[in-house]
Amino acid sequence: MTRTVLGLAASLALLAPLAASQAAEKAPADLVIWGGPIYTALDAKPEVEAVAVRQGRIAFAGGKAGAQALVGPSTKVIDLKGAALFPGFTDSHAHLDGIGDRELTLNLEGSKSAAEVTERLKAYIAEHHPTGTIVGRGWIETGWPEHRFLEKGDLDAAAPDQPVILTRADGHALTANSAALKAAHIDAATAAPFGGQILKGPDGQPTGMLVDNAKALVGALEPRPTRESRLARFRAAFKVETQYGWTGVHSMSVNMADVPLLEEMDRQGEATLRVYNMVDYAGAGPLFASGPRQTPDGRITTRGIKLYMDGALGSRGAALFAPYSDAPSITGTFITQPEVMREALRKALAGGIQVSTHAIGDRGNATALDLYEEAFKADPAKGAAARWRIEHAQILRPVDIPRFHADHVIASMQPSHAIGDFHFAKARLGAARLKGAYAWKSLLNSGAVVVGGSDAPVERGAPLIEFYAAVARKDLKGYSDADWHPEETLSRAEALKLFTASAAYARFAENDLGTISVGKRADFSGFSVDLMTAPEAEIPKGHAVLTVVDGQVVYDKR
């Protein structure tokens, strides 16, 4: 009798956790979303009717009736009203500080000529009466009637005596006016540093255009950031990104000094975005000392370093095997010396630090792959698991495409670069080299992991433009041609994974993020347009209607 009673008690004790678990599964949800198509980014179950969230994680994904059963008195119910919901979109390559700066300083996006830049600069000075050095960003000369880069004279016409520094959209070049050049002691005799160029006119004098590492020559003139200005910059960036529908950003070239500030913002409840930091290698000593770090709620993670192999295509700094088609004396520039790269890679592999290397030209990409392979030889197992990345992977020789999969290297690409570069890349490269340019589909077909980003503020940074570029491979007016290799377009399902499942993998978070699956963090992006069914021309005309991070609604414009 006693044994029977004891056996029953033991059985009940074993059943208690199961009963508690079942009760928890039936407990009311904190948040339920339905009323529009919901795409999971899962091949086996690509679409559901509703999702439910409990304590920041997905508790249910399935039919509406199942979600209805989880609606309690305190459950927040969101009706999508026909909008489409997706796993949280992640911008896998952006610059948060630069996005904030774009909102707070002179924004030159869309300038149609050098003359317009002059007029915008004049208007900015008249409205803001800035003191010290005036800074701005966003100009790009492709399509300008002047058929040249921005020059010091364009700036002198608006500000003859006050230093002005205006950075090109790609961030790899800037133009300084005469006052800035004088203050920085740059003249005809000034030598360019390694990895940089000082462009000069027929008279031998600087035009004002400083490329890549030469930008540092005027760095001391730029306003020194304060704690308050840094906070303002990140607050502005968080606001913009969540309004676009991004739930996360892989932030590149991060100043290590900004990491504690971002972590503090998270503690204060100000981090409305999930941030994955790749720290600029020059200041990454504290990261190597501490190893990867993350705030308790996972909002701010710092795990990697950012390196630069070469420059940008637009400013002819991308390193090519053959000269530029429109500048036969130029083959581009390596920004980081190979011995510096080798030491950085050795330290990173030993310390479990992820590496992201900027590489745009075919020679830049091939050399970056060479250096990765050389580093991995020291510990092939670590190399296979390191998930190192090449940022942009923009111009590739076809022979180098299979190396990404073979070396376990992630291709971190920005679809809008293809449509942004469309109207000048052929002139820079010639038609033949476009065969391996912006080759998302070829990389995927080879077995490589490809993730999608925007490179904002180099590009506008809107997720719908990025998705459109990936599936249409046309400019925003709908134009393309055979030289732009339409066979490189992606299916809608492939494009979705660029910004969701693959983006999660690229930051070692595939168990927590990237798909609408029970148990994962409740990050969702809702858009006014159904990306999976809408005519491609309608995709960039849509907008975000809902952004949810950890089950918290951080933007709602239904």
HULIN-V851660 format. One record per residue. PSI is psi in whole degrees, 0 to 359 (* if undefined). Layout:
BEGIN
PSI  PSI
END
This chain:
BEGIN
312  318  322  315  316  320  320  318  319  320  318  322  322  327  339  312  323  316  320  320  318  322  319  321  332  356  150  145  157  326  137  137  132  185  12  171  136  116  134  341  20  131  321  331  76  342  141  170  333  157  150  146  137  125  43  0  157  121  341  142  110  219  158  324  321  322  324  325  343  3  119  185  329  5  131  123  125  123  118  344  40  349  163  139  144  164  154  126  132  129  107  4  103  172  97  317  321  324  316  317  321  325  336  351  190  114  118  15  140  2  126  359  164  324  323  324  317  314  322  321  316  314  321  317  318  325  321  343  54  148  161  203  133  130  151  174  156  354  148  129  351  127  356  145  338  341  46  170  165  140  167  326  327  325  323  328  334  330  82  335  345  131  137  134  115  116  138  158  322  352  1  3  157  162  129  143  178  322  321  317  318  316  330  3  43  121  194  334  354  128  141  142  167  135  15  164  141  106  140  152  182  335  1  357  150  137  347  345  120  127  136  238  344  343  330  342  336  8  324  344  340  149  137  125  140  171  316  321  326  318  317  321  313  324  317  319  316  317  313  314  317  328  334  341  3  138  345  157  133  104  126  152  41  137  123  330  340  346  310  327  316  321  322  319  323  317  329  2  17  352  89  2  148  118  129  109  133  108  141  130  326  331  22  10  313  328  319  326  321  334  179  147  152  141  156  325  0  5  321  115  135  112  351  174  157  130  161  121  311  192  211  157  317  321  12  36  347  133  122  154  323  157  160  138  329  10  77  347  0  135  8  186  135  130  324  132  142  323  328  318  314  315  319  316  321  312  319  316  319  327  5  30  129  149  133  124  123  122  126  310  163  322  324  315  316  321  320  317  319  314  321  312  320  318  320  336  334  331  84  324  316  320  319  333  1  336  42  154  151  121  124  306  49  309  114  143  138  327  338  347  314  344  332  309  316  326  2  38  132  134  106  105  159  102  326  340  325  312  336  325  352  318  2  345  323  322  320  321  336  160  324  320  349  347  326  21  134  48  61  311  317  320  316  316  333  350  0  153  125  130  155  140  192  337  21  140  14  315  174  320  17  128  328  329  319  315  315  314  323  323  341  323  43  158  176  351  0  14  142  180  179  330  344  11  73  344  350  0  157  156  165  318  320  317  321  318  332  322  2  272  314  324  322  317  320  346  21  33  25  340  348  335  169  338  159  93  143  131  339  163  143  77  125  147  126  134  153  341  140  104  337  344  341  149  139  326  338  342  308  353  350  184  163  140  342  131  122  129  124  37  1  129  113  349  133  114  54  *
END
